[in-house]
Amino acid sequence: MSDKKRGLIIVSNRLPLSLKKLDGKYESSLSSGGLVTALSGVSKSTNVRWFGWPGSNIEDPEERKTANEALWENGAVGIFLDEKLAHSHYNVFSNGIAWPILHYQSGVDFNEDAWKAYQKVNEIFADSVAESAVDGDLIWIHDYHLLLLPAYLRERLNKAGKHCPIGFTLHTPFPAEDFWRALPVQKDLLTGVLACDLIGFHTDEYKRNFIECCSRGLDVSVSGDEITYAGHKAHTGTFIVGIDPTKFTDGLANAEIKARVEELEEEYKRKTVILGVDRLDYTKGLVQKLQGYDAFLHQHPDFARKVTLIQVAIPSREDVKEYQDLERELSMLVGKINGEHSTPDGSPIIYLHHSVPFTDLTALYRIADICLITSRRDGMNLVAAEYVACQKDRYGVLVLSELAGAAAFMSKGSITFNPSSAQQLADAIYQAATMSQAEKKRGYEQLEEFVLTNTRYVPTIFPNLDDSLRARAAC
């Protein structure tokens, strides 16, 4: 198959599109997100079809046909799920059971009905993709919602006589064996993924953990990064996820963003601005961030007038009780800290519990003196790279949790700390706030080199995916 005709099927739980019904017609538009950012350049070199759940169910066959036509205008294929089934798969199993285990959270209660829903959804995805796939297509599956899909899909493709190499990328951490085996279905999930030809992780640590779990839990043979199970060889690899820096550098040249930067610089000209941009999730260490910031203000009261933490907490999983509880706790902490440390010059925290437009986000990245990332666990964390991309000639300081995936590559040039220690966090903020310009520049230049070298996902994983999978498909 020539490059011009090659096909790539991307599969993720949720489509990167918003589907809306306007005047009786459906329209689709590209949404934002880390995976969308990482894969934004694939379509330039490849015939892409993206399969996933569009976020809602449409029962009527004619309406569903119309909706899929709107999705197809953006190269997407909708996999529609019953609302109850989608809830059990996504909220109960994927995010209530698998997500905590993958992020080293203990005390997770297993739910048999949710597990059945997880299996069912993975089967529905397999049926849809296998039916549409053409012999020779590359199939690239993403993330923890679809760990069973590779095996289900491989079985269906084989029955249809279609030879399609399958790749899988996990965008979360993969935990050590003692956490992973807390899942009673962990062997099923491992064998599901091992049906792939290539399995990608963001760091060497996650890859090693996966190989160890397979070695101890299954009858496999391991040779270097290659795992053989039931006669099939799966290659594991580490692939760094990056951003497109030009999106931000070009944005900073935009007149609207330049004007917004000037407004914010005037607003905060007497302040050291600390910026946090996180999805509202317990893995992001937001409670720990506020506690460490509070400790910093108590230990260095003279800074109360000099610093402002602007914390963007993007709403997430708002129908899940744990996330509702987290939002309430954060609001109470913000109120407590502002109540104790506010001065006539202002409050030490500005808390934004909503998404911010690209114009504001880019301007905030630009004017922030410090970017504070406190993840308790993170697959990668692209905020770190986005901040660096916006700091050319300003040399802002990245204060980075050592437990974020990005720390495996960006610790040189950053100030790292353990987010469980309020004292370490407070010390890291103080170090960043008092760092000399020469130190800032030296650190920034190390970070800039990494960000400019490891751009997006396409230049890093896609050539490997293409070459490795096609080689295995030919075997």
Helices and strands as residue ranges (DSSP letters): E 7-14, E 17-22, E 25-30, H 34-38, G 42-44, E 47-53, H 61-72, E 76-78, H 83-87, I 88-98, H 99-102, H 112-132, E 138-142, G 144-146, H 149-159, E 166-169, H 177-180, H 186-193, E 198-201, H 204-217, E 221-223, E 226-229, E 232-238, H 245-252, H 255-267, E 272-279, G 282-284, H 286-299, G 301-303, E 307-314, H 321-341, E 349-352, H 358-367, E 370-373, H 383-389, E 397-401, H 407-410, E 415-417, H 422-433, H 437-453, H 458-473
